Amino acid sequence: VVLQVRDRLCLVSDGLFRARNSRKEKFGEQRLDGLILKFGPMNSTAFVNMVVNEVDLFHEGAPQRDDLTLLTVRRFK
């Protein structure tokens, strides 16, 4: 994979997009893709914190059944 300047690469475990809320809805790949597109320009720490916060809000206190792993790399130059 060749990253261009300001590109972000995100590697996630399936537990992130399979996270469910109290209504048993999945967080989903589409919701995650939207967050990446919208907040991709943030610095990496803020980006990861924002995604984790969004998943936590989505959970609505439902039990976590899988790991939530997010690794991100952003090219600067």
N, CA, C and O atoms as a Tripos MOL2 file, in Angstrom:
@<TRIPOS>MOLECULE
protein
  308   307    77     0     0
PROTEIN
NO_CHARGES

@<TRIPOS>ATOM
      1 N           0.8510   -1.1750    0.0000 N.3       1 VAL1
      2 CA          0.0000    0.0000    0.0000 C.3       1 VAL1
      3 C           0.8940    1.2340    0.0000 C.2       1 VAL1
      4 O           1.8040    1.3500    0.8210 O.2       1 VAL1
      5 N           0.6340    2.1430   -0.9130 N.am      2 VAL2
      6 CA          1.3650    3.4040   -0.9680 C.3       2 VAL2
      7 C           0.4450    4.4860   -0.4230 C.2       2 VAL2
      8 O          -0.6400    4.7200   -0.9560 O.2       2 VAL2
      9 N           0.8860    5.1420    0.6430 N.am      3 LEU3
     10 CA          0.1080    6.2280    1.2200 C.3       3 LEU3
     11 C           0.5940    7.5570    0.6620 C.2       3 LEU3
     12 O           1.7950    7.8140    0.5900 O.2       3 LEU3
     13 N          -0.3410    8.3800    0.2740 N.am      4 GLN4
     14 CA         -0.0200    9.7340   -0.1530 C.3       4 GLN4
     15 C          -0.0020   10.6300    1.0830 C.2       4 GLN4
     16 O          -0.4860   10.2380    2.1450 O.2       4 GLN4
     17 N           0.5540   11.8270    0.9440 N.am      5 VAL5
     18 CA          0.6020   12.7690    2.0520 C.3       5 VAL5
     19 C          -0.8150   12.9900    2.5780 C.2       5 VAL5
     20 O          -1.7410   13.2190    1.8010 O.2       5 VAL5
     21 N          -0.9780   12.9220    3.8880 N.am      6 ARG6
     22 CA         -2.2300   13.0870    4.6420 C.3       6 ARG6
     23 C          -3.1680   11.8880    4.5600 C.2       6 ARG6
     24 O          -4.2620   11.9380    5.1230 O.2       6 ARG6
     25 N          -2.7740   10.8000    3.8730 N.am      7 ASP7
     26 CA         -3.5830    9.5840    3.8770 C.3       7 ASP7
     27 C          -3.5250    8.9450    5.2590 C.2       7 ASP7
     28 O          -2.5380    9.0950    5.9790 O.2       7 ASP7
     29 N          -4.5710    8.2420    5.6190 N.am      8 ARG8
     30 CA         -4.6230    7.5130    6.8840 C.3       8 ARG8
     31 C          -4.9460    6.0520    6.5870 C.2       8 ARG8
     32 O          -5.8700    5.7490    5.8320 O.2       8 ARG8
     33 N          -4.1860    5.1700    7.1790 N.am      9 LEU9
     34 CA         -4.4320    3.7360    7.0970 C.3       9 LEU9
     35 C          -4.9940    3.3050    8.4490 C.2       9 LEU9
     36 O          -4.4030    3.6010    9.4880 O.2       9 LEU9
     37 N          -6.1250    2.6130    8.4430 N.am     10 CYS10
     38 CA         -6.7430    2.1260    9.6800 C.3      10 CYS10
     39 C          -6.8680    0.6120    9.6160 C.2      10 CYS10
     40 O          -7.4020    0.0540    8.6570 O.2      10 CYS10
     41 N          -6.3760   -0.0250   10.6350 N.am     11 LEU11
     42 CA         -6.5330   -1.4700   10.7860 C.3      11 LEU11
     43 C          -7.3840   -1.6830   12.0340 C.2      11 LEU11
     44 O          -7.0610   -1.1760   13.1090 O.2      11 LEU11
     45 N          -8.4640   -2.4300   11.8840 N.am     12 VAL12
     46 CA         -9.3740   -2.6400   13.0070 C.3      12 VAL12
     47 C          -9.6760   -4.1250   13.1610 C.2      12 VAL12
     48 O          -9.6350   -4.8920   12.1990 O.2      12 VAL12
     49 N          -9.9770   -4.5060   14.3860 N.am     13 SER13
     50 CA        -10.4550   -5.8680   14.6050 C.3      13 SER13
     51 C         -11.9470   -5.9030   14.2930 C.2      13 SER13
     52 O         -12.6220   -4.8740   14.3250 O.2      13 SER13
     53 N         -12.4450   -7.0760   13.9950 N.am     14 ASP14
     54 CA        -13.8730   -7.1930   13.6680 C.3      14 ASP14
     55 C         -14.7560   -6.8390   14.8630 C.2      14 ASP14
     56 O         -15.9360   -6.5360   14.6880 O.2      14 ASP14
     57 N         -14.2060   -6.8730   16.0620 N.am     15 GLY15
     58 CA        -14.9810   -6.5150   17.2430 C.3      15 GLY15
     59 C         -15.4460   -5.0710   17.2210 C.2      15 GLY15
     60 O         -16.4510   -4.7330   17.8470 O.2      15 GLY15
     61 N         -14.7320   -4.2200   16.5120 N.am     16 LEU16
     62 CA        -15.1260   -2.8130   16.4650 C.3      16 LEU16
     63 C         -16.3910   -2.6280   15.6500 C.2      16 LEU16
     64 O         -17.3370   -2.0050   16.1330 O.2      16 LEU16
     65 N         -16.4410   -3.1410   14.4460 N.am     17 PHE17
     66 CA        -17.6440   -2.9160   13.6540 C.3      17 PHE17
     67 C         -18.7580   -3.9120   13.9710 C.2      17 PHE17
     68 O         -19.8850   -3.7370   13.5080 O.2      17 PHE17
     69 N         -18.4630   -4.9520   14.7510 N.am     18 ARG18
     70 CA        -19.5120   -5.8790   15.2010 C.3      18 ARG18
     71 C         -20.0670   -5.5120   16.5750 C.2      18 ARG18
     72 O         -20.9540   -6.1970   17.0850 O.2      18 ARG18
     73 N         -19.5600   -4.4430   17.1760 N.am     19 ALA19
     74 CA        -20.0600   -3.9950   18.4810 C.3      19 ALA19
     75 C         -21.5620   -3.7520   18.3710 C.2      19 ALA19
     76 O         -22.0370   -3.1740   17.3940 O.2      19 ALA19
     77 N         -22.3010   -4.1990   19.3820 N.am     20 ARG20
     78 CA        -23.7670   -4.0910   19.3570 C.3      20 ARG20
     79 C         -24.2570   -3.1840   20.4830 C.2      20 ARG20
     80 O         -23.6370   -3.0830   21.5410 O.2      20 ARG20
     81 N         -25.3720   -2.5390   20.2260 N.am     21 ASN21
     82 CA        -26.0020   -1.7290   21.2600 C.3      21 ASN21
     83 C         -27.0930   -2.5500   21.9460 C.2      21 ASN21
     84 O         -27.2270   -3.7470   21.6920 O.2      21 ASN21
     85 N         -27.8750   -1.9000   22.8200 N.am     22 SER22
     86 CA        -28.8970   -2.6200   23.5780 C.3      22 SER22
     87 C         -30.0320   -3.1380   22.6860 C.2      22 SER22
     88 O         -30.7750   -4.0300   23.0960 O.2      22 SER22
     89 N         -30.1730   -2.5930   21.4750 N.am     23 ARG23
     90 CA        -31.1890   -3.0710   20.5250 C.3      23 ARG23
     91 C         -30.6270   -4.1390   19.5830 C.2      23 ARG23
     92 O         -31.2800   -4.5520   18.6240 O.2      23 ARG23
     93 N         -29.3860   -4.5790   19.8850 N.am     24 LYS24
     94 CA        -28.6900   -5.6180   19.1140 C.3      24 LYS24
     95 C         -28.3100   -5.1700   17.7090 C.2      24 LYS24
     96 O         -28.0600   -6.0070   16.8410 O.2      24 LYS24
     97 N         -28.2630   -3.8510   17.4710 N.am     25 GLU25
     98 CA        -27.7980   -3.3280   16.1840 C.3      25 GLU25
     99 C         -26.2770   -3.3200   16.1970 C.2      25 GLU25
    100 O         -25.6630   -3.0550   17.2310 O.2      25 GLU25
    101 N         -25.6700   -3.6090   15.0530 N.am     26 LYS26
    102 CA        -24.2110   -3.5720   14.9400 C.3      26 LYS26
    103 C         -23.7360   -2.1570   14.6340 C.2      26 LYS26
    104 O         -24.4140   -1.3860   13.9560 O.2      26 LYS26
    105 N         -22.5400   -1.8340   15.1560 N.am     27 PHE27
    106 CA        -21.9240   -0.5500   14.8310 C.3      27 PHE27
    107 C         -21.7240   -0.4650   13.3210 C.2      27 PHE27
    108 O         -22.0500    0.5500   12.7060 O.2      27 PHE27
    109 N         -21.2000   -1.5070   12.7360 N.am     28 GLY28
    110 CA        -21.1390   -1.6660   11.2870 C.3      28 GLY28
    111 C         -19.9580   -1.0090   10.5960 C.2      28 GLY28
    112 O         -19.4010   -0.0120   11.0570 O.2      28 GLY28
    113 N         -19.6010   -1.6090    9.4750 N.am     29 GLU29
    114 CA        -18.5000   -1.0900    8.6620 C.3      29 GLU29
    115 C         -18.8430    0.2620    8.0590 C.2      29 GLU29
    116 O         -17.9790    1.1330    7.9540 O.2      29 GLU29
    117 N         -20.0880    0.4440    7.6640 N.am     30 GLN30
    118 CA        -20.4860    1.6960    7.0250 C.3      30 GLN30
    119 C         -20.3650    2.8680    8.0070 C.2      30 GLN30
    120 O         -19.9120    3.9450    7.6190 O.2      30 GLN30
    121 N         -20.7580    2.6790    9.2560 N.am     31 ARG31
    122 CA        -20.6430    3.7270   10.2630 C.3      31 ARG31
    123 C         -19.1600    4.0460   10.5160 C.2      31 ARG31
    124 O         -18.7780    5.2090   10.6430 O.2      31 ARG31
    125 N         -18.3350    2.9920   10.5870 N.am     32 LEU32
    126 CA        -16.8960    3.1880   10.7810 C.3      32 LEU32
    127 C         -16.2950    3.9160    9.5900 C.2      32 LEU32
    128 O         -15.4960    4.8350    9.7700 O.2      32 LEU32
    129 N         -16.6620    3.5230    8.3800 N.am     33 ASP33
    130 CA        -16.1600    4.2110    7.1800 C.3      33 ASP33
    131 C         -16.5160    5.6890    7.2110 C.2      33 ASP33
    132 O         -15.6960    6.5330    6.8490 O.2      33 ASP33
    133 N         -17.7340    6.0100    7.6400 N.am     34 GLY34
    134 CA        -18.1550    7.4020    7.7330 C.3      34 GLY34
    135 C         -17.3150    8.1960    8.7100 C.2      34 GLY34
    136 O         -16.9700    9.3470    8.4410 O.2      34 GLY34
    137 N         -16.9790    7.5920    9.8490 N.am     35 LEU35
    138 CA        -16.1270    8.2650   10.8250 C.3      35 LEU35
    139 C         -14.7260    8.5010   10.2630 C.2      35 LEU35
    140 O         -14.1330    9.5600   10.4710 O.2      35 LEU35
    141 N         -14.2080    7.5050    9.5520 N.am     36 ILE36
    142 CA        -12.8690    7.6370    8.9690 C.3      36 ILE36
    143 C         -12.8550    8.7560    7.9350 C.2      36 ILE36
    144 O         -11.9250    9.5620    7.9080 O.2      36 ILE36
    145 N         -13.8700    8.8130    7.0920 N.am     37 LEU37
    146 CA        -13.9340    9.8680    6.0760 C.3      37 LEU37
    147 C         -14.1110   11.2470    6.7040 C.2      37 LEU37
    148 O         -13.4930   12.2150    6.2600 O.2      37 LEU37
    149 N         -14.9460   11.3400    7.7260 N.am     38 LYS38
    150 CA        -15.2500   12.6300    8.3390 C.3      38 LYS38
    151 C         -14.1160   13.1450    9.2190 C.2      38 LYS38
    152 O         -13.7910   14.3320    9.1910 O.2      38 LYS38
    153 N         -13.5130   12.2490   10.0020 N.am     39 PHE39
    154 CA        -12.5300   12.6690   10.9970 C.3      39 PHE39
    155 C         -11.1030   12.2630   10.6680 C.2      39 PHE39
    156 O         -10.2090   12.4420   11.4950 O.2      39 PHE39
    157 N         -10.8720   11.7240    9.4850 N.am     40 GLY40
    158 CA         -9.5380   11.3020    9.0750 C.3      40 GLY40
    159 C          -8.4590   12.3640    9.1940 C.2      40 GLY40
    160 O          -7.3230   12.0350    9.5320 O.2      40 GLY40
    161 N          -8.7740   13.6330    8.9260 N.am     41 PRO41
    162 CA         -7.7420   14.6680    9.0280 C.3      41 PRO41
    163 C          -7.2540   14.9670   10.4480 C.2      41 PRO41
    164 O          -6.2320   15.6360   10.6040 O.2      41 PRO41
    165 N          -7.9380   14.5010   11.4750 N.am     42 MET42
    166 CA         -7.4960   14.7440   12.8590 C.3      42 MET42
    167 C          -6.1240   14.1210   13.0940 C.2      42 MET42
    168 O          -5.6960   13.2390   12.3490 O.2      42 MET42
    169 N          -5.4390   14.5890   14.1350 N.am     43 ASN43
    170 CA         -4.1990   13.9030   14.5020 C.3      43 ASN43
    171 C          -4.5740   12.5180   15.0220 C.2      43 ASN43
    172 O          -5.7150   12.2960   15.4270 O.2      43 ASN43
    173 N          -3.6360   11.6020   15.0140 N.am     44 SER44
    174 CA         -3.9320   10.1920   15.3010 C.3      44 SER44
    175 C          -4.5100    9.9660   16.6890 C.2      44 SER44
    176 O          -5.4380    9.1720   16.8430 O.2      44 SER44
    177 N          -3.9850   10.6430   17.7010 N.am     45 THR45
    178 CA         -4.5000   10.4610   19.0650 C.3      45 THR45
    179 C          -5.9550   10.9040   19.1490 C.2      45 THR45
    180 O          -6.7930   10.1830   19.6910 O.2      45 THR45
    181 N          -6.2590   12.0770   18.6200 N.am     46 ALA46
    182 CA         -7.6340   12.5850   18.6400 C.3      46 ALA46
    183 C          -8.5520   11.6750   17.8330 C.2      46 ALA46
    184 O          -9.6880   11.4260   18.2360 O.2      46 ALA46
    185 N          -8.0700   11.1800   16.7000 N.am     47 PHE47
    186 CA         -8.8710   10.3050   15.8450 C.3      47 PHE47
    187 C          -9.2380    9.0160   16.5730 C.2      47 PHE47
    188 O         -10.4050    8.6260   16.5920 O.2      47 PHE47
    189 N          -8.2510    8.3560   17.1690 N.am     48 VAL48
    190 CA         -8.5050    7.0970   17.8800 C.3      48 VAL48
    191 C          -9.4590    7.3480   19.0520 C.2      48 VAL48
    192 O         -10.3970    6.5790   19.2600 O.2      48 VAL48
    193 N          -9.2260    8.4180   19.8180 N.am     49 ASN49
    194 CA        -10.1040    8.7350   20.9430 C.3      49 ASN49
    195 C         -11.5350    8.9870   20.4730 C.2      49 ASN49
    196 O         -12.4840    8.5560   21.1270 O.2      49 ASN49
    197 N         -11.6970    9.6770   19.3530 N.am     50 MET50
    198 CA        -13.0110    9.9710   18.8220 C.3      50 MET50
    199 C         -13.7350    8.6820   18.4080 C.2      50 MET50
    200 O         -14.9120    8.5090   18.7250 O.2      50 MET50
    201 N         -13.0460    7.7860   17.7080 N.am     51 VAL51
    202 CA        -13.6670    6.5260   17.2800 C.3      51 VAL51
    203 C         -14.0640    5.6900   18.4990 C.2      51 VAL51
    204 O         -15.1730    5.1590   18.5470 O.2      51 VAL51
    205 N         -13.1760    5.5710   19.4720 N.am     52 VAL52
    206 CA        -13.4840    4.8040   20.6820 C.3      52 VAL52
    207 C         -14.6820    5.4140   21.4030 C.2      52 VAL52
    208 O         -15.5550    4.6870   21.8770 O.2      52 VAL52
    209 N         -14.7310    6.7330   21.4880 N.am     53 ASN53
    210 CA        -15.8530    7.4120   22.1310 C.3      53 ASN53
    211 C         -17.1590    7.1280   21.3800 C.2      53 ASN53
    212 O         -18.1850    6.8710   22.0090 O.2      53 ASN53
    213 N         -17.1330    7.1720   20.0610 N.am     54 GLU54
    214 CA        -18.3300    6.8930   19.2610 C.3      54 GLU54
    215 C         -18.8260    5.4670   19.4740 C.2      54 GLU54
    216 O         -20.0330    5.2380   19.5610 O.2      54 GLU54
    217 N         -17.9090    4.5100   19.5600 N.am     55 VAL55
    218 CA        -18.3050    3.1180   19.8140 C.3      55 VAL55
    219 C         -18.8940    2.9970   21.2190 C.2      55 VAL55
    220 O         -19.9000    2.3160   21.4150 O.2      55 VAL55
    221 N         -18.2670    3.6580   22.1990 N.am     56 ASP56
    222 CA        -18.7960    3.6290   23.5700 C.3      56 ASP56
    223 C         -20.1990    4.2130   23.6350 C.2      56 ASP56
    224 O         -21.0750    3.6490   24.2910 O.2      56 ASP56
    225 N         -20.4220    5.3360   22.9600 N.am     57 LEU57
    226 CA        -21.7590    5.9480   22.9340 C.3      57 LEU57
    227 C         -22.7630    5.0210   22.2560 C.2      57 LEU57
    228 O         -23.9080    4.9170   22.6960 O.2      57 LEU57
    229 N         -22.3440    4.3600   21.2060 N.am     58 PHE58
    230 CA        -23.2100    3.4400   20.4700 C.3      58 PHE58
    231 C         -23.6170    2.2520   21.3460 C.2      58 PHE58
    232 O         -24.7600    1.8010   21.2880 O.2      58 PHE58
    233 N         -22.6960    1.7540   22.1430 N.am     59 HIS59
    234 CA        -22.9260    0.5790   23.0070 C.3      59 HIS59
    235 C         -24.1160    0.7640   23.9320 C.2      59 HIS59
    236 O         -24.8360   -0.1920   24.2230 O.2      59 HIS59
    237 N         -24.3260    1.9880   24.3960 N.am     60 GLU60
    238 CA        -25.4160    2.2880   25.3340 C.3      60 GLU60
    239 C         -25.3590    1.4000   26.5670 C.2      60 GLU60
    240 O         -26.4010    1.0210   27.1010 O.2      60 GLU60
    241 N         -24.1690    1.0660   27.0220 N.am     61 GLY61
    242 CA        -24.0280    0.2480   28.2140 C.3      61 GLY61
    243 C         -24.1860   -1.2470   27.9910 C.2      61 GLY61
    244 O         -24.1010   -2.0220   28.9430 O.2      61 GLY61
    245 N         -24.4140   -1.6670   26.7530 N.am     62 ALA62
    246 CA        -24.5150   -3.1020   26.4590 C.3      62 ALA62
    247 C         -23.1620   -3.7590   26.7230 C.2      62 ALA62
    248 O         -22.1290   -3.1100   26.5580 O.2      62 ALA62
    249 N         -23.1420   -5.0170   27.1240 N.am     63 PRO63
    250 CA        -21.8660   -5.6840   27.3970 C.3      63 PRO63
    251 C         -21.0060   -5.8110   26.1380 C.2      63 PRO63
    252 O         -21.5040   -6.0760   25.0440 O.2      63 PRO63
    253 N         -19.7100   -5.6150   26.3290 N.am     64 GLN64
    254 CA        -18.7490   -5.7730   25.2350 C.3      64 GLN64
    255 C         -18.4300   -7.2460   25.1020 C.2      64 GLN64
    256 O         -18.0570   -7.8840   26.0870 O.2      64 GLN64
    257 N         -18.5690   -7.8080   23.9020 N.am     65 ARG65
    258 CA        -18.3870   -9.2400   23.7040 C.3      65 ARG65
    259 C         -17.1070   -9.6020   22.9570 C.2      65 ARG65
    260 O         -16.7690  -10.7790   22.8300 O.2      65 ARG65
    261 N         -16.4030   -8.5970   22.4680 N.am     66 ASP66
    262 CA        -15.1970   -8.8650   21.6740 C.3      66 ASP66
    263 C         -14.2180   -7.7240   21.9010 C.2      66 ASP66
    264 O         -14.5710   -6.6840   22.4580 O.2      66 ASP66
    265 N         -12.9790   -7.9350   21.4610 N.am     67 ASP67
    266 CA        -11.9940   -6.8610   21.5840 C.3      67 ASP67
    267 C         -12.3330   -5.7330   20.6130 C.2      67 ASP67
    268 O         -12.9580   -5.9580   19.5770 O.2      67 ASP67
    269 N         -11.9150   -4.5270   20.9600 N.am     68 LEU68
    270 CA        -12.0550   -3.3680   20.0860 C.3      68 LEU68
    271 C         -10.6460   -2.8500   19.8320 C.2      68 LEU68
    272 O         -10.0580   -2.1840   20.6840 O.2      68 LEU68
    273 N         -10.1180   -3.1530   18.6730 N.am     69 THR69
    274 CA         -8.7520   -2.7840   18.3560 C.3      69 THR69
    275 C          -8.7410   -1.8650   17.1400 C.2      69 THR69
    276 O          -9.3720   -2.1530   16.1230 O.2      69 THR69
    277 N          -8.0110   -0.7510   17.2620 N.am     70 LEU70
    278 CA         -7.8680    0.2120   16.1680 C.3      70 LEU70
    279 C          -6.4200    0.6580   16.1320 C.2      70 LEU70
    280 O          -5.8860    1.1660   17.1180 O.2      70 LEU70
    281 N          -5.7920    0.4600   14.9830 N.am     71 LEU71
    282 CA         -4.4310    0.9170   14.7410 C.3      71 LEU71
    283 C          -4.4960    1.8650   13.5670 C.2      71 LEU71
    284 O          -5.0900    1.5430   12.5380 O.2      71 LEU71
    285 N          -3.8940    3.0270   13.7090 N.am     72 THR72
    286 CA         -3.9260    3.9860   12.6050 C.3      72 THR72
    287 C          -2.5380    4.5340   12.3250 C.2      72 THR72
    288 O          -1.7270    4.7440   13.2280 O.2      72 THR72
    289 N          -2.2950    4.7570   11.0410 N.am     73 VAL73
    290 CA         -1.0330    5.3280   10.5850 C.3      73 VAL73
    291 C          -1.3960    6.4530    9.6280 C.2      73 VAL73
    292 O          -2.2580    6.2940    8.7640 O.2      73 VAL73
    293 N          -0.7330    7.5850    9.7900 N.am     74 ARG74
    294 CA         -0.9930    8.7060    8.8940 C.3      74 ARG74
    295 C           0.3210    9.2140    8.3300 C.2      74 ARG74
    296 O           1.2890    9.3940    9.0680 O.2      74 ARG74
    297 N           0.3590    9.4430    7.0310 N.am     75 ARG75
    298 CA          1.5710    9.9200    6.3750 C.3      75 ARG75
    299 C           1.5880   11.4540    6.4120 C.2      75 ARG75
    300 O           0.6080   12.1080    6.0550 O.2      75 ARG75
    301 N           2.7160   12.0040    6.8490 N.am     76 PHE76
    302 CA          2.8620   13.4550    6.9290 C.3      76 PHE76
    303 C           3.6370   14.0440    5.7610 C.2      76 PHE76
    304 O           3.2930   15.1160    5.2620 O.2      76 PHE76
    305 N           4.6800   13.3490    5.3220 N.am     77 LYS77
    306 CA          5.5310   13.8780    4.2330 C.3      77 LYS77
    307 C           5.7120   12.8370    3.1570 C.2      77 LYS77
    308 O           6.3920   13.0890    2.1620 O.2      77 LYS77
@<TRIPOS>BOND
     1     1     2 1
     2     2     3 1
     3     3     4 2
     4     3     5 am
     5     5     6 1
     6     6     7 1
     7     7     8 2
     8     7     9 am
     9     9    10 1
    10    10    11 1
    11    11    12 2
    12    11    13 am
    13    13    14 1
    14    14    15 1
    15    15    16 2
    16    15    17 am
    17    17    18 1
    18    18    19 1
    19    19    20 2
    20    19    21 am
    21    21    22 1
    22    22    23 1
    23    23    24 2
    24    23    25 am
    25    25    26 1
    26    26    27 1
    27    27    28 2
    28    27    29 am
    29    29    30 1
    30    30    31 1
    31    31    32 2
    32    31    33 am
    33    33    34 1
    34    34    35 1
    35    35    36 2
    36    35    37 am
    37    37    38 1
    38    38    39 1
    39    39    40 2
    40    39    41 am
    41    41    42 1
    42    42    43 1
    43    43    44 2
    44    43    45 am
    45    45    46 1
    46    46    47 1
    47    47    48 2
    48    47    49 am
    49    49    50 1
    50    50    51 1
    51    51    52 2
    52    51    53 am
    53    53    54 1
    54    54    55 1
    55    55    56 2
    56    55    57 am
    57    57    58 1
    58    58    59 1
    59    59    60 2
    60    59    61 am
    61    61    62 1
    62    62    63 1
    63    63    64 2
    64    63    65 am
    65    65    66 1
    66    66    67 1
    67    67    68 2
    68    67    69 am
    69    69    70 1
    70    70    71 1
    71    71    72 2
    72    71    73 am
    73    73    74 1
    74    74    75 1
    75    75    76 2
    76    75    77 am
    77    77    78 1
    78    78    79 1
    79    79    80 2
    80    79    81 am
    81    81    82 1
    82    82    83 1
    83    83    84 2
    84    83    85 am
    85    85    86 1
    86    86    87 1
    87    87    88 2
    88    87    89 am
    89    89    90 1
    90    90    91 1
    91    91    92 2
    92    91    93 am
    93    93    94 1
    94    94    95 1
    95    95    96 2
    96    95    97 am
    97    97    98 1
    98    98    99 1
    99    99   100 2
   100    99   101 am
   101   101   102 1
   102   102   103 1
   103   103   104 2
   104   103   105 am
   105   105   106 1
   106   106   107 1
   107   107   108 2
   108   107   109 am
   109   109   110 1
   110   110   111 1
   111   111   112 2
   112   111   113 am
   113   113   114 1
   114   114   115 1
   115   115   116 2
   116   115   117 am
   117   117   118 1
   118   118   119 1
   119   119   120 2
   120   119   121 am
   121   121   122 1
   122   122   123 1
   123   123   124 2
   124   123   125 am
   125   125   126 1
   126   126   127 1
   127   127   128 2
   128   127   129 am
   129   129   130 1
   130   130   131 1
   131   131   132 2
   132   131   133 am
   133   133   134 1
   134   134   135 1
   135   135   136 2
   136   135   137 am
   137   137   138 1
   138   138   139 1
   139   139   140 2
   140   139   141 am
   141   141   142 1
   142   142   143 1
   143   143   144 2
   144   143   145 am
   145   145   146 1
   146   146   147 1
   147   147   148 2
   148   147   149 am
   149   149   150 1
   150   150   151 1
   151   151   152 2
   152   151   153 am
   153   153   154 1
   154   154   155 1
   155   155   156 2
   156   155   157 am
   157   157   158 1
   158   158   159 1
   159   159   160 2
   160   159   161 am
   161   161   162 1
   162   162   163 1
   163   163   164 2
   164   163   165 am
   165   165   166 1
   166   166   167 1
   167   167   168 2
   168   167   169 am
   169   169   170 1
   170   170   171 1
   171   171   172 2
   172   171   173 am
   173   173   174 1
   174   174   175 1
   175   175   176 2
   176   175   177 am
   177   177   178 1
   178   178   179 1
   179   179   180 2
   180   179   181 am
   181   181   182 1
   182   182   183 1
   183   183   184 2
   184   183   185 am
   185   185   186 1
   186   186   187 1
   187   187   188 2
   188   187   189 am
   189   189   190 1
   190   190   191 1
   191   191   192 2
   192   191   193 am
   193   193   194 1
   194   194   195 1
   195   195   196 2
   196   195   197 am
   197   197   198 1
   198   198   199 1
   199   199   200 2
   200   199   201 am
   201   201   202 1
   202   202   203 1
   203   203   204 2
   204   203   205 am
   205   205   206 1
   206   206   207 1
   207   207   208 2
   208   207   209 am
   209   209   210 1
   210   210   211 1
   211   211   212 2
   212   211   213 am
   213   213   214 1
   214   214   215 1
   215   215   216 2
   216   215   217 am
   217   217   218 1
   218   218   219 1
   219   219   220 2
   220   219   221 am
   221   221   222 1
   222   222   223 1
   223   223   224 2
   224   223   225 am
   225   225   226 1
   226   226   227 1
   227   227   228 2
   228   227   229 am
   229   229   230 1
   230   230   231 1
   231   231   232 2
   232   231   233 am
   233   233   234 1
   234   234   235 1
   235   235   236 2
   236   235   237 am
   237   237   238 1
   238   238   239 1
   239   239   240 2
   240   239   241 am
   241   241   242 1
   242   242   243 1
   243   243   244 2
   244   243   245 am
   245   245   246 1
   246   246   247 1
   247   247   248 2
   248   247   249 am
   249   249   250 1
   250   250   251 1
   251   251   252 2
   252   251   253 am
   253   253   254 1
   254   254   255 1
   255   255   256 2
   256   255   257 am
   257   257   258 1
   258   258   259 1
   259   259   260 2
   260   259   261 am
   261   261   262 1
   262   262   263 1
   263   263   264 2
   264   263   265 am
   265   265   266 1
   266   266   267 1
   267   267   268 2
   268   267   269 am
   269   269   270 1
   270   270   271 1
   271   271   272 2
   272   271   273 am
   273   273   274 1
   274   274   275 1
   275   275   276 2
   276   275   277 am
   277   277   278 1
   278   278   279 1
   279   279   280 2
   280   279   281 am
   281   281   282 1
   282   282   283 1
   283   283   284 2
   284   283   285 am
   285   285   286 1
   286   286   287 1
   287   287   288 2
   288   287   289 am
   289   289   290 1
   290   290   291 1
   291   291   292 2
   292   291   293 am
   293   293   294 1
   294   294   295 1
   295   295   296 2
   296   295   297 am
   297   297   298 1
   298   298   299 1
   299   299   300 2
   300   299   301 am
   301   301   302 1
   302   302   303 1
   303   303   304 2
   304   303   305 am
   305   305   306 1
   306   306   307 1
   307   307   308 2
@<TRIPOS>SUBSTRUCTURE
     1 VAL1         2 RESIDUE 1 A VAL
     2 VAL2         6 RESIDUE 1 A VAL
     3 LEU3        10 RESIDUE 1 A LEU
     4 GLN4        14 RESIDUE 1 A GLN
     5 VAL5        18 RESIDUE 1 A VAL
     6 ARG6        22 RESIDUE 1 A ARG
     7 ASP7        26 RESIDUE 1 A ASP
     8 ARG8        30 RESIDUE 1 A ARG
     9 LEU9        34 RESIDUE 1 A LEU
    10 CYS10       38 RESIDUE 1 A CYS
    11 LEU11       42 RESIDUE 1 A LEU
    12 VAL12       46 RESIDUE 1 A VAL
    13 SER13       50 RESIDUE 1 A SER
    14 ASP14       54 RESIDUE 1 A ASP
    15 GLY15       58 RESIDUE 1 A GLY
    16 LEU16       62 RESIDUE 1 A LEU
    17 PHE17       66 RESIDUE 1 A PHE
    18 ARG18       70 RESIDUE 1 A ARG
    19 ALA19       74 RESIDUE 1 A ALA
    20 ARG20       78 RESIDUE 1 A ARG
    21 ASN21       82 RESIDUE 1 A ASN
    22 SER22       86 RESIDUE 1 A SER
    23 ARG23       90 RESIDUE 1 A ARG
    24 LYS24       94 RESIDUE 1 A LYS
    25 GLU25       98 RESIDUE 1 A GLU
    26 LYS26      102 RESIDUE 1 A LYS
    27 PHE27      106 RESIDUE 1 A PHE
    28 GLY28      110 RESIDUE 1 A GLY
    29 GLU29      114 RESIDUE 1 A GLU
    30 GLN30      118 RESIDUE 1 A GLN
    31 ARG31      122 RESIDUE 1 A ARG
    32 LEU32      126 RESIDUE 1 A LEU
    33 ASP33      130 RESIDUE 1 A ASP
    34 GLY34      134 RESIDUE 1 A GLY
    35 LEU35      138 RESIDUE 1 A LEU
    36 ILE36      142 RESIDUE 1 A ILE
    37 LEU37      146 RESIDUE 1 A LEU
    38 LYS38      150 RESIDUE 1 A LYS
    39 PHE39      154 RESIDUE 1 A PHE
    40 GLY40      158 RESIDUE 1 A GLY
    41 PRO41      162 RESIDUE 1 A PRO
    42 MET42      166 RESIDUE 1 A MET
    43 ASN43      170 RESIDUE 1 A ASN
    44 SER44      174 RESIDUE 1 A SER
    45 THR45      178 RESIDUE 1 A THR
    46 ALA46      182 RESIDUE 1 A ALA
    47 PHE47      186 RESIDUE 1 A PHE
    48 VAL48      190 RESIDUE 1 A VAL
    49 ASN49      194 RESIDUE 1 A ASN
    50 MET50      198 RESIDUE 1 A MET
    51 VAL51      202 RESIDUE 1 A VAL
    52 VAL52      206 RESIDUE 1 A VAL
    53 ASN53      210 RESIDUE 1 A ASN
    54 GLU54      214 RESIDUE 1 A GLU
    55 VAL55      218 RESIDUE 1 A VAL
    56 ASP56      222 RESIDUE 1 A ASP
    57 LEU57      226 RESIDUE 1 A LEU
    58 PHE58      230 RESIDUE 1 A PHE
    59 HIS59      234 RESIDUE 1 A HIS
    60 GLU60      238 RESIDUE 1 A GLU
    61 GLY61      242 RESIDUE 1 A GLY
    62 ALA62      246 RESIDUE 1 A ALA
    63 PRO63      250 RESIDUE 1 A PRO
    64 GLN64      254 RESIDUE 1 A GLN
    65 ARG65      258 RESIDUE 1 A ARG
    66 ASP66      262 RESIDUE 1 A ASP
    67 ASP67      266 RESIDUE 1 A ASP
    68 LEU68      270 RESIDUE 1 A LEU
    69 THR69      274 RESIDUE 1 A THR
    70 LEU70      278 RESIDUE 1 A LEU
    71 LEU71      282 RESIDUE 1 A LEU
    72 THR72      286 RESIDUE 1 A THR
    73 VAL73      290 RESIDUE 1 A VAL
    74 ARG74      294 RESIDUE 1 A ARG
    75 ARG75      298 RESIDUE 1 A ARG
    76 PHE76      302 RESIDUE 1 A PHE
    77 LYS77      306 RESIDUE 1 A LYS
